[in-house]
Amino acid sequence: MLESPEEAIGEAIDFHAEKHTPITETIRRYTPLAIYGYAPMVAQTPDADYAVDHFMETLADEYGDPDGDTNDILTDEACATLKAAIEAAYEEAMKGVRIWSCEVIETKTYSTQDVEKVLREDEPEWFKDETEVRP
């Protein structure tokens, strides 16, 4: 994982660098350069109503009125109790969720001059002799 835009700039230019091309030419060729900042997505707690509805449908299918009147398969009080218990279980489970997916939270575009400045500071060996090509 890259920790800064400067690291990302170095990685991007290093990826595109060619053996017999001066680094300044590579920079000119691949700029302006867009760098994206990412952060883990925020997980949304699942909807307890969906779980309650699924539970009630399952009960109705297996044990309900064969004529289709299943509104009373679960009392309102039992339905509210079930929903509260599911919400509490979801909230507790969410404490252990590890988010892998990320989303873009920032985008910045760097000019040729910006990229060269960053690389001259972070990777000075890439510029030791401007007439030499990068190994």
DSSP file (Angstrom, degrees, kcal/mol; ACC not computed):
  #  RESIDUE AA STRUCTURE BP1 BP2  ACC     N-H-->O    O-->H-N    N-H-->O    O-->H-N    TCO  KAPPA ALPHA  PHI   PSI    X-CA   Y-CA   Z-CA
    1    1 A M              0   0    0      0, 0.0     2,-0.3     0, 0.0     0, 0.0   0.000 360.0 360.0 360.0 133.9    0.0    0.0    0.0
    2    2 A L        -     0   0    0      1,-0.1     4,-0.0     3,-0.0     6,-0.0  -0.674 360.0-161.2 -86.9 139.6    1.3    3.4   -0.9
    3    3 A E        +     0   0    0     -2,-0.3    -1,-0.1     1,-0.1     3,-0.1   0.591  65.3  24.3 -99.1 -12.5    1.3    6.0    1.8
    4    4 A S  S  > S-     0   0    0      1,-0.1     4,-1.9    33,-0.0     5,-0.1  -0.973  73.7-112.2-149.8 160.8    1.6    9.2   -0.1
    5    5 A P  H  > S+     0   0    0      0, 0.0     4,-2.6     0, 0.0     5,-0.2   0.863 117.4  58.9 -60.7 -34.6    0.9   10.9   -3.4
    6    6 A E  H  > S+     0   0    0      1,-0.2     4,-2.3     2,-0.2     5,-0.2   0.904 104.8  48.7 -63.1 -41.0    4.7   11.2   -3.8
    7    7 A E  H  > S+     0   0    0      2,-0.2     4,-2.6     1,-0.2    -1,-0.2   0.913 111.3  50.6 -62.8 -41.6    5.1    7.4   -3.5
    8    8 A A  H  X S+     0   0    0     -4,-1.9     4,-2.6     2,-0.2    -2,-0.2   0.891 108.7  51.5 -64.3 -39.8    2.3    6.9   -6.1
    9    9 A I  H  X S+     0   0    0     -4,-2.6     4,-2.5     2,-0.2     5,-0.3   0.945 111.2  47.7 -61.4 -47.8    4.0    9.3   -8.5
   10   10 A G  H  X S+     0   0    0     -4,-2.3     4,-2.5     1,-0.2    -2,-0.2   0.910 112.9  48.2 -59.6 -43.7    7.3    7.4   -8.1
   11   11 A E  H  X S+     0   0    0     -4,-2.6     4,-2.3     2,-0.2    -1,-0.2   0.912 112.1  49.4 -63.6 -43.0    5.6    4.1   -8.7
   12   12 A A  H  X S+     0   0    0     -4,-2.6     4,-1.5     2,-0.2    -2,-0.2   0.934 115.2  41.7 -64.4 -46.7    3.7    5.3  -11.7
   13   13 A I  H  X S+     0   0    0     -4,-2.5     4,-1.3     1,-0.2    -1,-0.2   0.903 113.8  52.8 -69.8 -39.3    6.8    6.8  -13.4
   14   14 A D  H  < S+     0   0    0     -4,-2.5     3,-0.3    -5,-0.3    -1,-0.2   0.894 107.0  54.0 -60.8 -39.3    9.0    3.8  -12.5
   15   15 A F  H  < S+     0   0    0     -4,-2.3    -1,-0.2     1,-0.2    -2,-0.2   0.883 114.9  39.5 -61.5 -38.8    6.4    1.5  -14.0
   16   16 A H  H  < S+     0   0    0     -4,-1.5    -1,-0.2    -5,-0.1    -2,-0.2   0.581  87.9 117.7 -89.4 -10.7    6.4    3.4  -17.3
   17   17 A A     <  -     0   0    0     -4,-1.3     2,-0.3    -3,-0.3     6,-0.1  -0.309  52.3-150.5 -62.5 138.5   10.2    4.0  -17.4
   18   18 A E    >   -     0   0    0      3,-0.2     3,-1.6     4,-0.1   116,-0.3  -0.848  19.9-118.2-112.7 149.2   12.0    2.4  -20.4
   19   19 A K  T 3  S+     0   0    0     -2,-0.3    -1,-0.1     1,-0.3    -2,-0.0   0.844 109.8  34.4 -55.9 -42.9   15.5    1.2  -20.3
   20   20 A H  T 3  S+     0   0    0    113,-0.1    -1,-0.3   115,-0.1    -3,-0.0   0.014 100.1  92.8-107.1  28.1   16.9    3.4  -23.1
   21   21 A T  S <  S-     0   0    0     -3,-1.6   113,-0.8   113,-0.2    -3,-0.2  -0.981  78.2-116.1-123.5 129.4   14.8    6.5  -22.4
   22   22 A P    >>  -     0   0    0      0, 0.0     4,-1.8     0, 0.0     3,-0.7  -0.311  26.4-121.8 -59.4 145.3   15.8    9.4  -20.1
   23   23 A I  H 3> S+     0   0    0    103,-0.4     4,-2.6     1,-0.3     5,-0.2   0.831 111.7  59.6 -61.2 -32.6   13.6    9.8  -17.1
   24   24 A T  H 3> S+     0   0    0      1,-0.2     4,-2.2     2,-0.2    -1,-0.3   0.862 104.7  50.3 -64.8 -33.5   12.7   13.3  -18.1
   25   25 A E  H <> S+     0   0    0     -3,-0.7     4,-2.4     2,-0.2    -2,-0.2   0.905 109.6  50.5 -68.6 -41.3   11.3   12.0  -21.4
   26   26 A T  H  X S+     0   0    0     -4,-1.8     4,-1.9     2,-0.2    -2,-0.2   0.920 110.3  50.3 -61.4 -43.5    9.2    9.4  -19.5
   27   27 A I  H  < S+     0   0    0     -4,-2.6     4,-0.4     1,-0.2    -2,-0.2   0.938 111.6  47.2 -60.1 -47.4    7.9   12.1  -17.2
   28   28 A R  H >< S+     0   0    0     -4,-2.2     3,-0.8     1,-0.2    -1,-0.2   0.894 111.7  52.2 -61.0 -39.2    6.9   14.3  -20.2
   29   29 A R  H 3< S+     0   0    0     -4,-2.4    -1,-0.2     1,-0.2    -2,-0.2   0.840 115.7  38.4 -67.4 -33.7    5.3   11.3  -21.9
   30   30 A Y  T 3< S+     0   0    0     -4,-1.9    -1,-0.2    -3,-0.2    -2,-0.2   0.160  95.7 134.5-110.6  18.8    3.1   10.4  -18.9
   31   31 A T    <   +     0   0    0     -3,-0.8     2,-0.2    -4,-0.4    80,-0.1  -0.909  41.7  57.0-118.5 153.5    2.1   13.7  -17.6
   32   32 A P  S    S-     0   0    0      0, 0.0     2,-0.5     0, 0.0    79,-0.2   0.455  83.4-163.1 -63.8 150.2   -0.2   15.2  -16.6
   33   33 A L  E     -A  110   0A   0     77,-2.7    77,-3.1    -2,-0.2     2,-0.5  -0.950  10.2-148.3-119.2 119.6   -0.5   12.4  -14.1
   34   34 A A  E     -A  109   0A   0     -2,-0.5     2,-0.4    75,-0.3    75,-0.2  -0.747  12.8-166.3 -88.0 129.3   -3.7   11.7  -12.1
   35   35 A I  E     -A  108   0A   0     73,-3.1    73,-2.5    -2,-0.5     2,-0.4  -0.960   6.4-152.4-116.6 132.8   -3.2   10.2   -8.7
   36   36 A Y  E     -A  107   0A   0     -2,-0.4     2,-0.5    71,-0.2    71,-0.2  -0.880   3.3-148.3-110.3 134.5   -6.1    8.8   -6.8
   37   37 A G  E     -A  106   0A   0     69,-3.4    68,-3.3    -2,-0.4    69,-1.4  -0.872  20.4-165.7 -98.9 132.7   -6.5    8.6   -3.0
   38   38 A Y  E     -A  104   0A   0     -2,-0.5    66,-0.2    66,-0.3    64,-0.0  -0.841  11.9-178.9-118.5 153.7   -8.4    5.6   -1.7
   39   39 A A  E     -A  103   0A   0     64,-1.8    64,-2.4    -2,-0.3     3,-0.1  -0.981  41.5 -87.3-143.7 152.3  -10.0    4.7    1.6
   40   40 A P  E     -A  102   0A   0      0, 0.0    62,-0.3     0, 0.0    61,-0.1  -0.306  50.4-109.9 -58.1 141.9  -11.9    1.6    2.8
   41   41 A M        -     0   0    0     60,-2.6     2,-0.6     1,-0.1    58,-0.1  -0.320  28.6-113.2 -67.6 156.6  -15.6    1.8    2.1
   42   42 A V        -     0   0    0     -3,-0.1     2,-0.2    57,-0.0    -1,-0.1  -0.846  31.7-131.5 -94.4 120.7  -17.9    2.2    5.0
   43   43 A A        -     0   0    0     -2,-0.6     2,-0.4    51,-0.1    54,-0.0  -0.491  13.7-137.9 -74.6 138.6  -20.0   -0.9    5.4
   44   44 A Q        -     0   0    0     -2,-0.2     3,-0.1     1,-0.0    -1,-0.0  -0.811  22.7-113.2 -95.6 135.0  -23.7   -0.4    5.8
   45   45 A T        -     0   0    0     -2,-0.4     3,-0.1     1,-0.1    46,-0.1  -0.475  41.4-107.2 -65.1 131.3  -25.5   -2.5    8.4
   46   46 A P        -     0   0    0      0, 0.0     2,-0.5     0, 0.0    -1,-0.1  -0.178  38.3 -95.7 -59.3 155.7  -27.9   -4.9    6.6
   47   47 A D     >  -     0   0    0      1,-0.2     4,-1.0    -3,-0.1     3,-0.5  -0.622  26.1-158.1 -77.9 118.6  -31.6   -4.1    6.8
   48   48 A A  H  > S+     0   0    0     -2,-0.5     4,-2.5     1,-0.2     5,-0.2   0.807  89.7  66.6 -66.8 -29.7  -33.2   -6.1    9.6
   49   49 A D  H  > S+     0   0    0      1,-0.2     4,-3.0     2,-0.2    -1,-0.2   0.890  97.3  54.4 -59.4 -38.4  -36.7   -5.8    8.0
   50   50 A Y  H  > S+     0   0    0     -3,-0.5     4,-2.5     2,-0.2    -1,-0.2   0.925 109.2  46.8 -61.3 -43.9  -35.4   -7.9    5.1
   51   51 A A  H  X S+     0   0    0     -4,-1.0     4,-2.4     2,-0.2    -2,-0.2   0.905 113.4  48.5 -65.2 -40.9  -34.4  -10.7    7.5
   52   52 A V  H  X S+     0   0    0     -4,-2.5     4,-2.7     2,-0.2    -2,-0.2   0.932 111.9  49.2 -64.7 -45.2  -37.7  -10.5    9.3
   53   53 A D  H  X S+     0   0    0     -4,-3.0     4,-2.6     1,-0.2    -2,-0.2   0.915 111.6  48.9 -59.9 -43.3  -39.7  -10.6    6.1
   54   54 A H  H  X S+     0   0    0     -4,-2.5     4,-2.4    -5,-0.2    -1,-0.2   0.915 111.3  50.0 -63.3 -42.2  -37.7  -13.6    4.9
   55   55 A F  H  X S+     0   0    0     -4,-2.4     4,-2.4     1,-0.2    -2,-0.2   0.930 112.4  46.9 -59.9 -47.0  -38.3  -15.3    8.2
   56   56 A M  H  X S+     0   0    0     -4,-2.7     4,-2.8     1,-0.2    -2,-0.2   0.889 111.5  50.9 -65.5 -39.2  -42.1  -14.6    8.0
   57   57 A E  H  X S+     0   0    0     -4,-2.6     4,-2.7     2,-0.2    -1,-0.2   0.906 110.0  50.3 -63.8 -41.1  -42.3  -15.8    4.4
   58   58 A T  H  X S+     0   0    0     -4,-2.4     4,-2.0     2,-0.2     5,-0.2   0.933 113.1  45.6 -63.1 -45.8  -40.5  -19.0    5.2
   59   59 A L  H  X>S+     0   0    0     -4,-2.4     4,-3.6     1,-0.2     5,-0.6   0.926 113.5  49.9 -61.7 -43.9  -42.9  -19.7    8.1
   60   60 A A  H  X5S+     0   0    0     -4,-2.8     4,-1.6     3,-0.2    -2,-0.2   0.902 110.7  49.6 -63.1 -40.8  -45.9  -18.8    5.9
   61   61 A D  H  <5S+     0   0    0     -4,-2.7    -1,-0.2     1,-0.2    -2,-0.2   0.896 122.5  32.1 -64.6 -39.6  -44.7  -21.1    3.2
   62   62 A E  H  <5S+     0   0    0     -4,-2.0    -2,-0.2    -5,-0.2    -1,-0.2   0.839 140.2  10.2 -87.4 -35.2  -44.2  -24.0    5.5
   63   63 A Y  H  <5S+     0   0    0     -4,-3.6    -3,-0.2    -5,-0.2    -2,-0.2   0.381  98.1 108.3-130.8   2.5  -46.9  -23.5    8.2
   64   64 A G  S  <<S-     0   0    0     -4,-1.6     6,-0.1    -5,-0.6    -4,-0.1  -0.122  81.3 -65.5 -83.8 178.7  -49.2  -20.8    7.0
   65   65 A D    >   -     0   0    0      4,-0.6     3,-2.1     1,-0.2    -1,-0.2  -0.440  40.4-139.9 -61.8 123.8  -52.8  -20.7    5.8
   66   66 A P  T 3  S+     0   0    0      0, 0.0    -1,-0.2     0, 0.0     4,-0.1   0.705 100.5  65.0 -63.8 -17.5  -52.9  -22.6    2.5
   67   67 A D  T 3  S-     0   0    0      2,-0.1     3,-0.1     1,-0.0    -2,-0.1   0.474 120.4-106.5 -83.9  -0.9  -55.3  -20.0    1.2
   68   68 A G  S <  S+     0   0    0     -3,-2.1     2,-1.3     1,-0.2     3,-0.1   0.414  77.2 133.2  97.7  -2.0  -52.6  -17.4    1.4
   69   69 A D        +     0   0    0      1,-0.2    -4,-0.6     2,-0.1    -1,-0.2  -0.679  17.6 146.3 -85.0  95.8  -53.7  -15.4    4.5
   70   70 A T    >   +     0   0    0     -2,-1.3     3,-1.5     1,-0.1     4,-0.2   0.188  28.3 110.1-118.1  16.2  -50.4  -15.2    6.3
   71   71 A N  T 3  S+     0   0    0      1,-0.3     3,-0.3     2,-0.1    -1,-0.1   0.748  83.9  46.7 -64.7 -22.3  -50.6  -11.8    8.0
   72   72 A D  T 3  S+     0   0    0     -3,-0.2    -1,-0.3     1,-0.2     3,-0.1   0.166  74.5 108.0-107.2  19.3  -51.0  -13.4   11.4
   73   73 A I  S <  S+     0   0    0     -3,-1.5     2,-0.4     1,-0.2    -1,-0.2   0.818  92.5  24.5 -64.7 -29.2  -48.2  -15.9   11.1
   74   74 A L  S    S-     0   0    0     -3,-0.3    -1,-0.2    -4,-0.2   -18,-0.0  -0.998  90.5-119.3-137.3 131.1  -46.2  -13.8   13.6
   75   75 A T     >  -     0   0    0     -2,-0.4     4,-2.6     1,-0.1     5,-0.2  -0.244  26.3-114.4 -65.6 158.1  -47.7  -11.4   16.2
   76   76 A D  H  > S+     0   0    0      1,-0.2     4,-2.4     2,-0.2     5,-0.2   0.889 118.5  51.1 -59.3 -39.6  -46.7   -7.8   16.0
   77   77 A E  H  > S+     0   0    0      2,-0.2     4,-2.4     1,-0.2    -1,-0.2   0.924 111.2  46.3 -65.7 -44.1  -45.0   -8.1   19.3
   78   78 A A  H  > S+     0   0    0      2,-0.2     4,-2.5     1,-0.2    -2,-0.2   0.880 112.0  52.2 -65.7 -36.9  -43.0  -11.1   18.2
   79   79 A C  H  X S+     0   0    0     -4,-2.6     4,-2.5     2,-0.2    -2,-0.2   0.919 111.1  46.5 -64.5 -44.1  -42.1   -9.4   14.9
   80   80 A A  H  X S+     0   0    0     -4,-2.4     4,-2.4     2,-0.2    -2,-0.2   0.892 113.0  49.8 -65.7 -40.1  -40.8   -6.3   16.8
   81   81 A T  H  X S+     0   0    0     -4,-2.4     4,-2.2     2,-0.2    -2,-0.2   0.919 111.8  48.3 -63.8 -44.3  -38.8   -8.5   19.2
   82   82 A L  H  X S+     0   0    0     -4,-2.5     4,-2.5     2,-0.2    -2,-0.2   0.921 111.4  49.9 -62.2 -44.8  -37.3  -10.4   16.3
   83   83 A K  H  X S+     0   0    0     -4,-2.5     4,-2.7     1,-0.2    -2,-0.2   0.919 110.9  49.0 -62.2 -43.4  -36.4   -7.2   14.5
   84   84 A A  H  X S+     0   0    0     -4,-2.4     4,-2.2     1,-0.2    -1,-0.2   0.899 112.1  49.0 -62.8 -40.4  -34.7   -5.7   17.6
   85   85 A A  H  X S+     0   0    0     -4,-2.2     4,-2.3     2,-0.2    -2,-0.2   0.896 112.2  47.8 -66.6 -40.2  -32.7   -8.9   18.2
   86   86 A I  H  X S+     0   0    0     -4,-2.5     4,-2.9     2,-0.2    -2,-0.2   0.917 111.1  51.0 -67.3 -43.0  -31.6   -9.0   14.5
   87   87 A E  H  X S+     0   0    0     -4,-2.7     4,-2.6     2,-0.2    -2,-0.2   0.920 111.7  47.9 -59.6 -43.5  -30.6   -5.3   14.6
   88   88 A A  H  X S+     0   0    0     -4,-2.2     4,-2.2     2,-0.2    -1,-0.2   0.908 112.5  48.8 -64.2 -41.7  -28.6   -6.0   17.8
   89   89 A A  H  X S+     0   0    0     -4,-2.3     4,-2.6     2,-0.2    -2,-0.2   0.911 111.9  49.0 -65.1 -41.6  -26.9   -9.0   16.3
   90   90 A Y  H  X S+     0   0    0     -4,-2.9     4,-2.5     2,-0.2    -2,-0.2   0.930 110.4  50.8 -62.0 -45.7  -26.1   -7.1   13.1
   91   91 A E  H  X S+     0   0    0     -4,-2.6     4,-0.7     1,-0.2    -2,-0.2   0.911 113.0  45.7 -60.2 -43.0  -24.6   -4.2   15.2
   92   92 A E  H >< S+     0   0    0     -4,-2.2     3,-0.9     1,-0.2     4,-0.4   0.920 113.3  49.4 -66.0 -43.6  -22.4   -6.6   17.2
   93   93 A A  H >< S+     0   0    0     -4,-2.6     3,-1.6     1,-0.2    -2,-0.2   0.852 101.5  63.8 -64.5 -34.3  -21.3   -8.4   14.0
   94   94 A M  H >< S+     0   0    0     -4,-2.5     3,-1.2     1,-0.3    -1,-0.2   0.756  89.2  69.2 -63.5 -24.0  -20.4   -5.1   12.3
   95   95 A K  T << S+     0   0    0     -3,-0.9    -1,-0.3    -4,-0.7    -2,-0.2   0.779 103.1  44.3 -63.3 -26.0  -17.7   -4.5   14.9
   96   96 A G  T <  S+     0   0    0     -3,-1.6     2,-0.3    -4,-0.4    -1,-0.2   0.326  83.9 122.0-101.8   7.3  -15.8   -7.4   13.4
   97   97 A V    <   -     0   0    0     -3,-1.2     2,-0.6    -4,-0.2   -54,-0.1  -0.544  46.9-157.7 -74.6 131.0  -16.2   -6.5    9.8
   98   98 A R        -     0   0    0     -2,-0.3     2,-0.4     0, 0.0    -2,-0.1  -0.945  12.6-143.3-110.3 114.7  -13.0   -6.0    7.9
   99   99 A I        +     0   0    0     -2,-0.6   -57,-0.0     1,-0.2    -2,-0.0  -0.637  27.9 167.8 -82.9 126.6  -13.5   -3.9    4.8
  100  100 A W        +     0   0    0     -2,-0.4    -1,-0.2   -60,-0.0     2,-0.0   0.773  54.1  84.8-100.7 -42.6  -11.4   -4.9    1.8
  101  101 A S        -     0   0    0    -61,-0.1   -60,-2.6     1,-0.0     2,-0.3  -0.339  62.1-163.8 -67.4 141.7  -13.1   -2.8   -0.9
  102  102 A C  E     -A   40   0A   0    -62,-0.3     2,-0.3    -2,-0.0    -2,-0.0  -0.803   7.5-151.3-122.1 164.4  -12.0    0.8   -1.3
  103  103 A E  E     -A   39   0A   0    -64,-2.4   -64,-1.8    -2,-0.3     2,-0.3  -0.962  31.1 -99.2-133.4 153.5  -13.4    3.9   -2.9
  104  104 A V  E     +A   38   0A   0     -2,-0.3   -66,-0.3   -66,-0.2     3,-0.1  -0.561  39.8 169.3 -71.7 127.4  -11.8    7.0   -4.4
  105  105 A I  E     +     0   0A   0    -68,-3.3     2,-0.3     1,-0.4   -67,-0.2   0.536  64.9  17.8-114.2 -13.1  -11.8    9.8   -1.9
  106  106 A E  E     -A   37   0A   0    -69,-1.4   -69,-3.4     2,-0.0     2,-0.4  -0.980  55.3-167.4-158.2 144.6   -9.5   12.2   -3.7
  107  107 A T  E     +A   36   0A   0     -2,-0.3     2,-0.4   -71,-0.2   -71,-0.2  -0.999  10.2 177.0-134.2 132.6   -8.0   12.8   -7.1
  108  108 A K  E     -A   35   0A   0    -73,-2.5   -73,-3.1    -2,-0.4     2,-0.5  -1.000  17.9-146.7-136.5 136.2   -5.2   15.2   -7.9
  109  109 A T  E     -A   34   0A   0     -2,-0.4     2,-0.4   -75,-0.2   -75,-0.3  -0.886  13.7-153.4-105.4 129.8   -3.6   15.8  -11.3
  110  110 A Y  E     -A   33   0A   0    -77,-3.1   -77,-2.7    -2,-0.5     2,-0.0  -0.854   9.2-135.9-106.8 135.3    0.1   16.6  -11.3
  111  111 A S     >  -     0   0    0     -2,-0.4     4,-2.6   -79,-0.2     5,-0.2  -0.228  33.0 -98.8 -77.8 172.2    1.8   18.6  -14.1
  112  112 A T  H  > S+     0   0    0      1,-0.2     4,-2.5     2,-0.2     5,-0.2   0.917 126.6  48.8 -56.5 -45.1    5.1   17.7  -15.7
  113  113 A Q  H  > S+     0   0    0      2,-0.2     4,-2.4     1,-0.2    -1,-0.2   0.899 110.6  50.0 -64.9 -41.6    6.9   20.2  -13.5
  114  114 A D  H  > S+     0   0    0      2,-0.2     4,-2.4     1,-0.2    -2,-0.2   0.930 112.6  46.7 -62.3 -46.1    5.2   18.9  -10.3
  115  115 A V  H  X S+     0   0    0     -4,-2.6     4,-2.6     1,-0.2     5,-0.2   0.925 112.8  48.8 -63.6 -45.3    6.1   15.3  -11.1
  116  116 A E  H  X S+     0   0    0     -4,-2.5     4,-2.5    -5,-0.2    -1,-0.2   0.911 110.9  50.9 -62.9 -41.0    9.7   16.2  -11.9
  117  117 A K  H  X S+     0   0    0     -4,-2.4     4,-1.6     2,-0.2    -2,-0.2   0.939 111.5  47.3 -61.0 -47.7   10.0   18.2   -8.7
  118  118 A V  H  X S+     0   0    0     -4,-2.4     4,-2.9     1,-0.2     5,-0.3   0.930 114.8  46.2 -58.8 -46.6    8.7   15.3   -6.6
  119  119 A L  H  X S+     0   0    0     -4,-2.6     4,-2.9     1,-0.2     7,-0.2   0.849 107.5  56.0 -70.5 -33.4   11.0   12.8   -8.3
  120  120 A R  H  < S+     0   0    0     -4,-2.5    -1,-0.2    -5,-0.2    -2,-0.2   0.852 115.3  40.6 -64.7 -32.1   14.1   15.0   -8.0
  121  121 A E  H  < S+     0   0    0     -4,-1.6    -2,-0.2    -5,-0.2    -1,-0.2   0.905 127.1  31.0 -79.0 -44.1   13.4   15.1   -4.3
  122  122 A D  H  < S+     0   0    0     -4,-2.9    -3,-0.2     1,-0.2    -2,-0.2   0.779 133.3  25.9 -89.1 -28.6   12.5   11.5   -3.7
  123  123 A E    ><  +     0   0    0     -4,-2.9     3,-1.9    -5,-0.3     4,-0.3  -0.447  64.8 157.3-132.9  59.3   14.5    9.7   -6.4
  124  124 A P  G >  S+     0   0    0      0, 0.0     3,-1.9     0, 0.0     4,-0.1   0.795  70.1  68.0 -60.7 -28.0   17.6   12.0   -7.1
  125  125 A E  G >  S+     0   0    0      1,-0.3     3,-0.9     2,-0.2     4,-0.2   0.743  88.4  66.2 -64.4 -20.9   19.6    9.0   -8.5
  126  126 A W  G <  S+     0   0    0     -3,-1.9  -103,-0.4    -7,-0.2    -1,-0.3   0.688 107.7  40.6 -70.3 -16.3   17.2    8.9  -11.5
  127  127 A F  G <  S+     0   0    0     -3,-1.9     3,-0.4    -4,-0.3    -1,-0.2   0.192  75.4 120.4-116.9  14.4   18.5   12.3  -12.5
  128  128 A K  S <  S+     0   0    0     -3,-0.9     2,-0.4     1,-0.3    -1,-0.1   0.887  90.7  12.4 -52.1 -47.9   22.3   11.9  -11.9
  129  129 A D    >   -     0   0    0     -4,-0.2     3,-2.0    -3,-0.1    -1,-0.3  -0.903  68.0-159.8-134.4 105.5   23.3   12.6  -15.4
  130  130 A E  T 3  S+     0   0    0     -2,-0.4  -106,-0.1    -3,-0.4    -1,-0.1   0.715  92.6  57.6 -58.9 -21.5   20.5   13.9  -17.6
  131  131 A T  T 3  S+     0   0    0     -3,-0.1    -1,-0.3     2,-0.1     2,-0.2   0.675  94.1  81.3 -85.0 -15.7   22.4   12.8  -20.7
  132  132 A E  S <  S-     0   0    0     -3,-2.0     2,-0.2     1,-0.0    -3,-0.1  -0.570  80.6-123.7 -86.7 153.1   22.5    9.2  -19.6
  133  133 A V        -     0   0    0     -2,-0.2  -113,-0.1  -111,-0.1  -114,-0.1  -0.633  36.2 -94.3 -90.1 156.2   19.5    6.9  -20.0
  134  134 A R              0   0    0   -113,-0.8  -113,-0.2  -116,-0.3    -1,-0.1  -0.470 360.0 360.0 -71.2 135.4   18.0    5.1  -17.1
  135  135 A P              0   0    0      0, 0.0    -1,-0.1     0, 0.0  -116,-0.1   0.516 360.0 360.0 -66.9 360.0   19.4    1.6  -16.4
